[in-house]
Amino acid sequence: MITLLTLATAIAGSTTGPATAGATDDFADVRTDPAGAHVALGRDGTWREAPHHSGGGGGSGTPEACPRRWQLASGNVELRKTPTGEYRTIPIETPQPGPEYRVYHVWCTDGAGEHYLGSAWLRAQQFGVDPRVLAQRAVRDLPYPAASVGANPAGRGLTGLESWFWVAGYSGAPITDTVTEFGFSVTVEATPMAVSWDFGDGTTAKGAGLGTPPPGRSTVTHTFEVRRPTPIRVRALLRLAVRWRLGAGPWQDLDPVLRTAILDYPVIESRAALVPDR
């Protein structure tokens, strides 16, 4: 087993009869223990109910229930038994309740072996999986570019001369990724919403954006007035708006992400001098 979770039904009193094809009542029709059934995810990608001790609670330890297995369907289909004892797929009658639902085939194991109970539309949350948590993890793993700060003049700045800055290595395009787990696809997207600049001499700037490299004049400029004995650290703080969605469902917001690009920039003093005419 890969992981062990607690599957808690949202129905206070679930039924103990066979599953109804197309059921969506949070396992009410697949005989989930109202007190919560322990469910483990197997290496084959199916969920299995862990053994229960007999006695109380209406769980799989009672005579009228049996350990169940939830198998993710290959599509929006249910199973139909053929005269030869095999199963074929047919379109599931009940429409998809929402984008977060997938079809699972429900199997039961008893003394006579494993038999098919029915198929149901189920949500990741019903297996103890929170898609929002998957999205937050995907945000942490997004392929954020290794951005830095570019400058002109390159190499060093001069007092009294305007320096141009920009974020190098990142165009500002949305950063997206999609992860698929437990049969569910979660898409995350991070887009710049604000950039704050700190020029290291007590001066800051907001609203100037990412800046632009030469040959044009950048939207981020600064003139240093005093030379420094050590390089000045110029920082661009990027604030990224983040959103996620489950499948083709609506977008939902997550907390913004902060990323910093830096440049250690020497600043020397420029002096005017008279040069003999030759």
C-alpha positions as CSV (number, residue, x, y, z in Angstrom):
1,M,0.0,0.0,0.0
2,I,1.1,3.5,-0.7
3,T,-0.8,5.6,1.7
4,L,-3.5,5.2,4.3
5,L,-6.3,7.7,4.7
6,T,-9.7,7.9,6.5
7,L,-12.7,8.0,4.2
8,A,-15.5,9.8,6.0
9,T,-19.0,9.8,4.4
10,A,-21.0,13.0,4.3
11,I,-24.2,11.0,4.8
12,A,-25.2,10.4,8.4
13,G,-26.9,7.1,7.5
14,S,-25.7,5.3,4.5
15,T,-27.6,2.3,3.0
16,T,-26.4,-1.2,3.2
17,G,-28.0,-2.4,-0.1
18,P,-26.2,-2.9,-3.5
19,A,-24.8,0.2,-5.2
20,T,-26.9,2.0,-7.7
21,A,-25.2,2.8,-11.0
22,G,-24.5,6.4,-11.3
23,A,-24.9,7.1,-7.5
24,T,-23.5,10.5,-6.3
25,D,-24.6,10.6,-2.7
26,D,-21.1,10.5,-1.2
27,F,-21.0,6.7,-1.0
28,A,-24.5,6.4,0.4
29,D,-25.2,3.9,-2.3
30,V,-21.9,2.0,-2.1
31,R,-22.3,1.1,1.6
32,T,-19.7,3.2,3.2
33,D,-19.5,2.9,7.0
34,P,-21.2,6.0,8.4
35,A,-18.5,6.2,11.0
36,G,-15.8,6.4,8.4
37,A,-14.1,3.6,6.5
38,H,-10.3,3.2,6.4
39,V,-9.2,3.2,2.8
40,A,-5.8,2.6,1.3
41,L,-4.5,3.4,-2.1
42,G,-2.9,0.3,-3.8
43,R,0.0,0.3,-6.2
44,D,-2.4,-0.4,-9.0
45,G,-4.2,2.9,-8.4
46,T,-7.4,1.4,-6.9
47,W,-8.7,2.3,-3.4
48,R,-9.4,-0.6,-1.1
49,E,-11.2,-0.6,2.2
50,A,-9.0,-1.9,5.0
51,P,-10.3,-4.7,7.1
52,H,-12.6,-3.7,10.0
53,H,-13.1,-5.5,13.2
54,S,-16.6,-6.8,13.7
55,G,-19.0,-5.2,15.9
56,G,-21.0,-1.9,15.7
57,G,-20.9,0.9,13.3
58,G,-22.4,-0.9,10.3
59,G,-18.9,-1.3,8.7
60,S,-17.5,-4.1,6.7
61,G,-17.2,-6.2,9.9
62,T,-21.0,-6.7,9.9
63,P,-22.7,-9.6,8.0
64,E,-24.6,-7.3,5.6
65,A,-21.5,-5.5,4.4
66,C,-18.2,-6.5,2.7
67,P,-14.8,-5.0,2.0
68,R,-15.0,-2.8,-1.1
69,R,-12.6,-1.8,-3.9
70,W,-13.0,1.4,-5.9
71,Q,-11.5,1.2,-9.4
72,L,-11.2,4.4,-11.5
73,A,-13.1,3.9,-14.7
74,S,-11.4,4.4,-18.1
75,G,-14.1,7.0,-18.9
76,N,-17.7,8.0,-18.1
77,V,-18.9,4.4,-18.2
78,E,-20.4,1.7,-16.0
79,L,-20.2,-2.1,-16.4
80,R,-22.7,-4.5,-17.7
81,K,-22.3,-8.3,-17.2
82,T,-22.5,-10.4,-20.3
83,P,-24.1,-13.9,-20.5
84,T,-20.6,-15.3,-20.6
85,G,-19.9,-13.8,-17.2
86,E,-17.6,-11.1,-18.5
87,Y,-18.1,-7.3,-18.2
88,R,-18.5,-4.7,-21.0
89,T,-18.7,-1.0,-20.6
90,I,-21.7,1.2,-21.4
91,P,-22.2,4.9,-21.0
92,I,-23.1,5.8,-17.5
93,E,-26.7,7.0,-17.3
94,T,-26.2,9.7,-14.7
95,P,-24.6,13.0,-15.9
96,Q,-21.4,14.2,-14.4
97,P,-22.4,16.3,-11.3
98,G,-19.4,18.6,-11.6
99,P,-15.9,18.8,-13.0
100,E,-14.3,17.3,-9.9
101,Y,-16.2,14.0,-10.2
102,R,-14.9,10.8,-11.8
103,V,-16.6,7.5,-12.3
104,Y,-15.4,4.6,-10.1
105,H,-16.5,1.0,-10.4
106,V,-17.3,-0.5,-7.0
107,W,-16.4,-4.1,-6.2
108,C,-17.2,-6.2,-3.2
109,T,-15.3,-9.2,-1.9
110,D,-17.0,-11.9,0.2
111,G,-16.9,-15.6,0.6
112,A,-18.0,-16.1,-2.9
113,G,-15.2,-13.9,-4.3
114,E,-15.3,-10.4,-5.8
115,H,-18.4,-9.2,-7.5
116,Y,-19.4,-5.9,-9.1
117,L,-21.7,-3.6,-7.0
118,G,-22.1,-0.7,-9.4
119,S,-20.5,2.5,-10.6
120,A,-20.7,5.9,-9.0
121,W,-19.6,9.5,-9.6
122,L,-17.1,10.3,-6.8
123,R,-14.9,13.2,-5.7
124,A,-11.3,13.2,-4.7
125,Q,-12.3,14.6,-1.3
126,Q,-14.3,11.4,-0.6
127,F,-11.0,9.5,-0.5
128,G,-9.4,12.0,1.8
129,V,-7.6,13.7,-1.1
130,D,-7.8,17.5,-1.1
131,P,-7.2,18.9,-4.6
132,R,-6.3,22.3,-3.1
133,V,-3.4,20.7,-1.3
134,L,-2.3,19.1,-4.6
135,A,-2.4,22.5,-6.1
136,Q,-0.4,24.1,-3.4
137,R,2.3,21.4,-3.8
138,A,2.3,22.0,-7.6
139,V,2.8,25.7,-7.0
140,R,5.9,25.0,-4.9
141,D,7.2,22.8,-7.8
142,L,6.4,25.2,-10.6
143,P,9.3,25.7,-13.1
144,Y,10.1,29.3,-11.9
145,P,12.8,30.8,-14.1
146,A,16.2,31.6,-12.7
147,A,15.7,35.3,-13.2
148,S,18.4,37.9,-12.5
149,V,18.7,41.7,-12.9
150,G,20.2,43.1,-16.0
151,A,21.8,46.6,-16.1
152,N,23.0,49.2,-18.6
153,P,25.8,50.3,-18.2
154,A,26.8,46.7,-17.7
155,G,29.4,45.8,-15.2
156,R,29.2,49.0,-13.2
157,G,27.3,52.2,-12.9
158,L,28.4,55.8,-12.7
159,T,27.3,58.5,-10.3
160,G,25.2,61.1,-12.0
161,L,24.5,58.8,-15.0
162,E,21.1,57.1,-15.4
163,S,21.3,53.4,-15.1
164,W,18.7,51.1,-16.8
165,F,17.5,47.9,-15.1
166,W,15.3,44.9,-16.1
167,V,14.5,41.4,-15.0
168,A,16.6,39.1,-17.2
169,G,15.6,35.5,-17.9
170,Y,11.8,36.0,-17.5
171,S,9.4,37.5,-20.0
172,G,6.5,37.8,-17.6
173,A,4.5,35.0,-19.4
174,P,2.3,32.9,-17.1
175,I,4.0,29.9,-15.5
176,T,1.7,26.9,-15.7
177,D,1.8,23.2,-14.8
178,T,-0.7,20.4,-14.6
179,V,-0.3,17.4,-12.3
180,T,-2.5,14.3,-12.4
181,E,-3.0,12.1,-9.4
182,F,-5.7,9.7,-8.3
183,G,-7.3,10.2,-11.7
184,F,-7.7,13.9,-11.2
185,S,-5.9,16.7,-13.1
186,V,-5.0,19.9,-11.2
187,T,-3.7,22.9,-13.2
188,V,-1.9,25.8,-11.5
189,E,-0.9,29.2,-13.0
190,A,1.3,32.0,-11.7
191,T,1.2,35.4,-13.4
192,P,3.1,38.6,-12.4
193,M,0.8,41.1,-10.6
194,A,3.4,43.6,-9.3
195,V,7.1,44.3,-9.3
196,S,8.9,46.4,-6.6
197,W,12.4,47.6,-7.1
198,D,15.0,48.4,-4.4
199,F,18.1,50.1,-5.7
200,G,20.2,49.5,-2.6
201,D,20.8,53.1,-1.7
202,G,17.5,53.7,0.1
203,T,15.5,54.3,-3.1
204,T,12.7,52.1,-4.2
205,A,10.3,52.1,-7.1
206,K,6.9,50.5,-7.7
207,G,4.8,50.2,-10.8
208,A,7.7,50.2,-13.2
209,G,7.2,46.6,-14.2
210,L,9.9,44.1,-15.3
211,G,11.8,46.7,-17.2
212,T,13.1,46.2,-20.8
213,P,16.6,45.5,-22.1
214,P,18.4,47.7,-24.7
215,P,18.3,49.2,-27.2
216,G,15.2,50.9,-25.9
217,R,15.2,52.8,-22.7
218,S,14.0,50.6,-19.8
219,T,10.9,51.5,-17.8
220,V,13.1,50.9,-14.7
221,T,15.8,53.6,-14.3
222,H,17.8,55.0,-11.4
223,T,20.6,57.6,-11.0
224,F,23.0,56.9,-8.2
225,E,24.4,60.1,-6.6
226,V,27.1,58.6,-4.3
227,R,29.8,56.1,-5.1
228,R,30.0,53.1,-2.9
229,P,33.1,51.2,-1.7
230,T,31.3,47.9,-2.3
231,P,28.8,46.8,-4.9
232,I,25.2,47.9,-4.3
233,R,22.6,45.1,-4.3
234,V,19.7,45.9,-6.7
235,R,16.6,43.8,-6.1
236,A,13.5,43.2,-8.1
237,L,10.7,41.7,-6.0
238,L,8.1,39.9,-8.1
239,R,4.7,39.2,-6.7
240,L,2.9,36.5,-8.7
241,A,-0.8,36.0,-8.6
242,V,-1.6,32.2,-8.4
243,R,-4.7,30.4,-9.3
244,W,-5.7,26.7,-9.7
245,R,-8.5,24.6,-11.0
246,L,-9.6,21.0,-10.9
247,G,-10.0,19.5,-14.4
248,A,-12.0,22.0,-16.5
249,G,-13.6,23.5,-13.4
250,P,-13.6,27.2,-12.4
251,W,-10.3,28.9,-11.4
252,Q,-9.7,29.5,-7.7
253,D,-7.2,31.8,-6.1
254,L,-4.2,30.7,-4.0
255,D,-1.9,32.9,-1.9
256,P,0.5,35.0,-4.0
257,V,4.1,33.8,-4.5
258,L,7.1,36.1,-4.1
259,R,10.3,35.7,-6.1
260,T,13.4,37.9,-6.0
261,A,15.9,38.7,-8.7
262,I,19.2,40.4,-7.6
263,L,22.3,42.1,-9.0
264,D,25.4,43.2,-7.1
265,Y,26.2,46.4,-9.0
266,P,29.4,48.4,-8.4
267,V,28.9,52.2,-8.6
268,I,31.9,54.4,-9.2
269,E,32.2,58.2,-9.3
270,S,32.5,59.9,-12.7
271,R,34.6,63.0,-12.9
272,A,35.0,65.6,-15.6
273,A,38.6,66.3,-16.7
274,L,40.2,68.7,-19.2
275,V,42.1,66.8,-21.8
276,P,44.8,68.6,-23.8
277,D,44.0,69.2,-27.4
278,R,46.4,67.4,-29.7
